[in-house]
């Protein structure tokens, strides 16, 4: 799942770079205001000399009329209300309407990264966010998901399995790169930890036992739950009923790392995630979300040969 965070971050960086290039192009245009300022500066010096010449005459005329001005002083007993604001009523012209969500933080509801049909707005329900966060922090759970990164005809697919059973843990990642599939797993069981390579059909015991947190570091469904928490706010999230491939979902649209993210839920449970930016689409499909640990994973597969960490990495480097 860390790849999803990394991909979202990379999409945000790309958008920032495009914006920076646009700003640079704009800044390269000559600033006509500076030219205008210089010409104004030239003429102002001439104006200053003429004003000095007139000042002596102005001083004498001012002296003659000062007495008349003093006699025509305004009546201070009558307040001038022509320009004073009415303090009895607050000025709400510039105050934001706090009752409405901030549109700048919302993902566009019209976007359809999964070619879905967008229906009516739906009521916000925090159940999918709360459930996913609770499971990823529980003492026992099984989570699995498929993640696809696609851009035109190019695509990458990753499959993840993450299982926690108290002090035992199992994490597996399968990569499908243009049809070439590889699977690597890490397991902690009974105080020992192992690395299991399904391609080479070998395994070795780690020189130092890995903790549960270290075993699940790469799959990191808890990190994904933290990302999704950005949408657990009715003021920042647009909720619609949508239809994807004939199935109905509740879709939550919100923004993560400056990228619009869409979560599709059913029966209070997250089913899919999608993000789309500049022709790049990321989809995540949850295949298992369970509050029990699938203990069949906590074993070395039959027929796998044992090796050492040193021998394994020597073979991989070759």
C-alpha positions as CSV (number, residue, x, y, z in Angstrom):
1,X,0.0,0.0,0.0
2,X,2.9,2.3,0.4
3,X,3.0,2.3,-3.5
4,X,-0.4,4.0,-3.4
5,X,0.8,6.8,-1.2
6,X,3.9,7.1,-3.3
7,X,1.9,7.2,-6.6
8,X,-0.5,9.8,-5.2
9,X,2.5,11.9,-4.1
10,X,4.1,11.5,-7.5
11,X,0.9,12.7,-9.2
12,X,0.8,15.7,-6.9
13,X,4.4,16.5,-7.8
14,X,3.7,16.2,-11.5
15,X,0.8,18.6,-11.1
16,X,3.0,21.0,-9.2
17,X,5.7,20.8,-11.9
18,X,3.2,21.6,-14.6
19,X,1.9,24.6,-12.6
20,X,5.5,25.8,-12.0
21,X,6.3,25.6,-15.7
22,X,3.1,27.6,-16.4
23,X,4.1,30.2,-13.9
24,X,7.7,30.4,-15.3
25,X,6.3,31.0,-18.8
26,X,4.2,33.8,-17.5
27,X,7.0,35.4,-15.6
28,X,9.2,35.4,-18.7
29,X,6.9,38.0,-20.3
30,X,8.3,41.5,-20.0
31,X,6.6,43.5,-17.2
32,X,5.2,46.6,-18.9
33,X,4.4,48.1,-15.5
34,X,8.1,48.6,-14.8
35,X,8.5,50.5,-18.0
36,X,5.6,52.6,-17.1
37,X,7.0,53.3,-13.7
38,X,10.3,54.6,-15.1
39,X,8.5,57.0,-17.4
40,X,6.4,58.2,-14.5
41,X,9.6,58.8,-12.5
42,X,11.0,61.0,-15.2
43,X,8.0,63.2,-15.5
44,X,7.6,63.5,-11.7
45,X,10.9,65.3,-11.4
46,X,9.8,68.0,-13.8
47,X,6.5,68.3,-11.9
48,X,8.4,68.8,-8.6
49,X,10.3,71.9,-9.9
50,X,7.1,73.6,-11.1
51,X,5.3,72.9,-7.8
52,X,8.2,74.6,-5.9
53,X,7.8,77.7,-8.0
54,X,4.1,77.8,-7.3
55,X,4.4,77.1,-3.6
56,X,5.4,80.7,-2.6
57,X,2.2,82.0,-4.3
58,X,0.1,79.3,-2.7
59,X,1.5,80.2,0.8
60,X,0.4,83.8,0.5
61,X,-3.0,83.0,-0.8
62,X,-3.5,80.5,2.0
63,X,-2.6,83.1,4.6
64,X,-5.3,85.5,3.2
65,X,-8.0,82.9,3.3
66,X,-7.2,81.2,6.6
67,X,-9.2,83.7,8.6
68,X,-12.3,83.1,6.4
69,X,-11.8,79.4,6.7
70,X,-11.7,79.6,10.5
71,X,-15.1,81.5,10.5
72,X,-16.7,78.8,8.4
73,X,-15.8,75.8,10.6
74,X,-18.4,73.0,10.5
75,X,-20.8,72.5,13.4
76,X,-19.3,69.7,15.5
77,X,-22.6,69.2,17.3
78,X,-24.1,67.5,14.2
79,X,-22.3,64.2,13.4
80,X,-21.4,63.5,9.8
81,X,-23.2,60.1,9.0
82,X,-22.7,60.2,5.3
83,X,-19.6,58.0,5.3
84,X,-19.9,56.2,8.7
85,X,-21.0,52.6,8.6
86,X,-24.1,51.5,10.5
87,X,-22.6,49.7,13.5
88,X,-26.0,48.3,14.5
89,X,-25.8,45.7,11.6
90,X,-22.7,43.5,11.1
91,X,-20.9,43.6,7.7
92,X,-21.4,40.0,6.3
93,X,-20.4,40.8,2.7
94,X,-16.9,39.2,3.1
95,X,-17.7,36.7,5.8
96,X,-17.6,33.0,4.7
97,X,-20.7,30.9,5.0
98,X,-19.6,28.3,7.6
99,X,-22.7,26.2,7.0
100,X,-21.4,25.2,3.5
101,X,-18.5,22.9,2.8
102,X,-15.3,24.4,1.4
103,X,-15.5,23.7,-2.4
104,X,-11.7,24.1,-2.8
105,X,-11.2,20.9,-0.7
106,X,-13.7,18.8,-2.6
107,X,-13.1,16.3,-5.4
108,X,-15.3,17.0,-8.5
109,X,-18.5,15.0,-8.2
110,X,-18.8,14.7,-12.0
111,X,-15.5,12.8,-12.4
112,X,-15.9,9.1,-13.2
113,X,-12.6,7.3,-12.9
114,X,-14.3,3.9,-13.0
115,X,-16.7,4.9,-15.8
116,X,-19.5,4.9,-13.2
117,X,-22.9,6.4,-13.5
118,X,-23.3,9.2,-10.9
119,X,-26.7,9.4,-9.3
120,X,-28.2,11.6,-6.6
121,X,-26.4,12.9,-3.6
122,X,-26.4,10.6,-0.6
123,X,-26.1,11.2,3.2
124,X,-22.7,11.0,4.7
125,X,-22.0,7.9,6.7
126,X,-18.7,7.4,8.5
127,X,-19.1,3.6,8.8
128,X,-16.7,2.6,6.0
129,X,-13.9,4.9,7.4
130,X,-14.5,3.8,11.0
131,X,-14.6,0.1,10.2
132,X,-11.4,0.1,8.1
133,X,-9.5,2.1,10.7
134,X,-10.7,-0.2,13.5
135,X,-9.6,-3.4,11.7
136,X,-6.2,-2.1,10.8
137,X,-5.5,-1.4,14.5
138,X,-7.0,-4.6,15.9
139,X,-5.0,-7.5,17.3
140,X,-6.4,-9.9,14.7
141,X,-7.3,-9.2,11.1
142,X,-6.9,-10.3,7.4
143,X,-6.7,-7.7,4.7
144,X,-6.1,-8.2,1.0
145,X,-6.3,-5.9,-2.1
146,X,-5.3,-5.6,-5.7
147,X,-3.9,-2.3,-6.9
148,X,-3.5,-1.3,-10.5
149,X,-1.6,1.7,-11.9
150,X,-2.4,2.4,-15.6
151,X,-1.5,5.0,-18.1
152,X,-2.7,4.3,-21.7
153,X,-1.6,0.8,-22.7
154,X,0.9,0.6,-19.9
155,X,-0.2,-1.0,-16.5
156,X,1.2,-2.4,-13.3
157,X,-0.7,-4.6,-10.9
158,X,0.2,-5.3,-7.3
159,X,-1.6,-7.7,-4.9
160,X,-1.2,-7.4,-1.2
161,X,-2.0,-9.7,1.8
162,X,-1.6,-8.5,5.3
163,X,-2.4,-10.7,8.4
164,X,-1.9,-10.0,12.0
165,X,-2.5,-12.5,14.8
166,X,-1.3,-10.9,18.1
167,X,2.5,-11.2,18.0
168,X,2.5,-13.1,14.7
169,X,2.2,-11.4,11.3
170,X,2.3,-12.2,7.6
171,X,2.7,-9.8,4.7
172,X,2.8,-10.7,1.0
173,X,3.2,-8.7,-2.2
174,X,2.7,-10.0,-5.7
175,X,3.9,-7.9,-8.7
176,X,2.6,-8.3,-12.2
177,X,4.8,-6.4,-14.6
178,X,3.7,-7.0,-18.2
179,X,2.8,-10.6,-17.4
180,X,5.9,-11.3,-15.3
181,X,4.7,-12.3,-11.9
182,X,6.8,-12.4,-8.7
183,X,5.7,-12.9,-5.0
184,X,7.7,-12.1,-1.9
185,X,6.5,-12.7,1.6
186,X,7.6,-11.9,5.2
187,X,6.4,-13.8,8.2
188,X,6.8,-13.6,12.0
189,X,5.8,-16.6,13.9
190,X,6.6,-17.7,17.5
191,X,9.3,-15.1,18.0
192,X,11.1,-15.8,14.7
193,X,10.8,-14.1,11.3
194,X,11.3,-15.4,7.8
195,X,11.6,-14.1,4.2
196,X,9.9,-16.3,1.6
197,X,10.6,-16.0,-2.1
198,X,7.9,-17.8,-4.1
199,X,9.7,-17.3,-7.4
200,X,12.9,-19.0,-6.3
201,X,11.0,-21.3,-3.9
202,X,13.4,-20.6,-1.1
203,X,13.2,-19.2,2.4
204,X,15.5,-18.1,5.1
205,X,15.3,-17.1,8.8
206,X,16.1,-13.5,9.3
207,X,19.3,-12.9,11.2
208,X,17.4,-10.7,13.7
209,X,13.7,-11.3,14.3
210,X,11.5,-8.7,12.7
211,X,8.7,-7.1,14.8
212,X,5.1,-7.1,13.7
213,X,5.4,-3.5,12.5
214,X,8.5,-4.4,10.5
215,X,6.8,-7.3,8.8
216,X,3.8,-5.3,7.6
217,X,5.8,-2.2,6.8
218,X,5.5,-2.4,3.0
219,X,1.8,-3.5,2.8
220,X,0.9,-0.8,5.4
221,X,-2.9,-1.0,5.4
222,X,-2.8,1.2,8.6
223,X,-1.2,3.9,6.5
224,X,-4.0,3.5,3.9
225,X,-6.5,3.9,6.7
226,X,-4.9,7.1,7.8
227,X,-5.0,8.4,4.2
228,X,-8.7,7.6,4.0
229,X,-9.4,9.5,7.2
230,X,-9.0,12.6,5.1
231,X,-12.5,11.8,3.7
232,X,-14.1,11.1,7.1
233,X,-15.4,14.7,7.2
234,X,-18.9,15.6,5.8
235,X,-17.7,19.2,5.2
236,X,-14.9,18.0,2.9
237,X,-16.5,15.0,1.2
238,X,-19.1,14.8,-1.6
239,X,-21.3,11.7,-1.3
240,X,-23.2,10.2,-4.3
241,X,-25.0,7.0,-5.2
242,X,-23.2,5.6,-8.2
243,X,-23.4,2.5,-10.4
244,X,-20.3,0.6,-11.5
245,X,-20.7,-2.4,-13.9
246,X,-24.3,-2.7,-12.9
247,X,-23.6,-2.7,-9.2
248,X,-24.7,0.1,-6.9
249,X,-22.3,1.8,-4.4
250,X,-22.0,4.8,-2.2
251,X,-19.2,6.9,-3.5
252,X,-17.1,9.3,-1.3
253,X,-15.2,12.0,-3.2
254,X,-12.5,13.9,-1.3
255,X,-8.9,15.1,-1.8
256,X,-5.6,13.5,-0.6
257,X,-2.2,15.0,-1.4
258,X,-3.9,17.5,-3.7
259,X,-5.3,14.6,-5.7
260,X,-9.0,13.8,-5.9
261,X,-9.7,10.3,-4.4
262,X,-12.8,8.3,-4.7
263,X,-13.9,5.5,-2.3
264,X,-16.7,3.2,-3.2
265,X,-18.5,1.5,-0.3
266,X,-21.3,-1.0,0.1
267,X,-23.1,-2.0,3.3
268,X,-20.8,0.3,5.3
269,X,-17.7,-1.4,4.0
270,X,-15.0,0.0,1.5
271,X,-15.0,-1.9,-1.7
272,X,-12.8,0.1,-4.1
273,X,-10.7,3.2,-4.4
274,X,-9.8,5.2,-7.5
275,X,-7.7,8.2,-8.3
276,X,-7.4,9.8,-11.7
277,X,-5.1,12.7,-12.8
278,X,-3.8,13.7,-16.2
279,X,-4.5,10.4,-17.9
280,X,-3.2,8.3,-15.1
281,X,-5.6,6.0,-13.1
282,X,-5.0,4.2,-9.9
283,X,-7.5,1.6,-8.7
284,X,-7.6,-0.5,-5.5
285,X,-10.0,-3.3,-5.1
286,X,-10.3,-4.9,-1.6
287,X,-10.6,-8.6,-1.9
288,X,-10.7,-9.4,1.9
289,X,-11.5,-7.3,4.9
290,X,-11.9,-9.6,7.9
291,X,-11.6,-9.2,11.7
292,X,-10.0,-12.7,12.0
293,X,-6.5,-13.9,11.2
294,X,-6.2,-16.5,8.4
295,X,-3.7,-18.8,10.1
296,X,-3.1,-21.0,7.0
297,X,-0.5,-18.4,5.8
298,X,1.6,-18.9,8.9
299,X,3.8,-21.7,7.5
300,X,6.6,-22.4,5.1
301,X,5.2,-23.6,1.8
302,X,5.8,-27.3,0.9
303,X,8.9,-27.9,-1.3
304,X,10.7,-24.6,-0.5
305,X,14.4,-25.0,0.2
306,X,16.0,-23.3,3.1
307,X,19.0,-21.0,2.6
308,X,20.7,-18.1,4.4
309,X,20.2,-14.4,4.0
310,X,23.8,-14.0,2.7
311,X,23.4,-16.8,0.1
312,X,19.9,-15.5,-0.9
313,X,21.1,-11.9,-1.6
314,X,24.2,-13.2,-3.4
315,X,21.9,-15.2,-5.7
316,X,19.5,-12.2,-6.2
317,X,22.3,-9.8,-7.0
318,X,23.7,-12.2,-9.7
